[in-house]
Amino acid sequence: MPENFNAGSDVVAQILRGAKTVAVVGLSSNAMRASHGVAEYLKAAGYRIIPVNPNEAEVLGAKAYARLEDVPEPVDIVDVFRRAEELPAVAESAIGIGAKVLWMQLGIENAEAAEKARAAGLVVVEDSCLMVEHKRRRG
């Protein structure tokens, strides 16, 4: 666990306070998709959103990138909206770009990806919605 995290305290709150940039893997321009709603909320809450989706050119006014490795700036949180079996590769990419957090959205868990990311020093959150957790801690 990174040094700036205090054991025994609310790690998610610390993640949310410390993060500025969120790469959303699987972010869709379709407003009906969960990824779009979550990213739109996070952008309104002040986070820089970076869409990562090879099928998109731009989402929510931000240039989309095909892969995490293509993102030209540091990323704090990699927020994943992909099928669980795709997570080990996403974890490798998150590690490769030096992300601090691998966040798997509601319904997404992958022990191999979580173990790999934790071993590389990332904080891992599984089966949890970034938007819900932010709203929970907002006031």
Beta strands, then each sheet from edge to edge (+ up, - down):
strand 1: 21-25
strand 2: 48-52
strand 3: 58-59
strand 4: 62-63
strand 5: 77-80
strand 6: 101-104
strand 7: 123-125
sheet 1: 2+ 1+ 5+ 6+ 7+
sheet 2: 3+ 4-
end
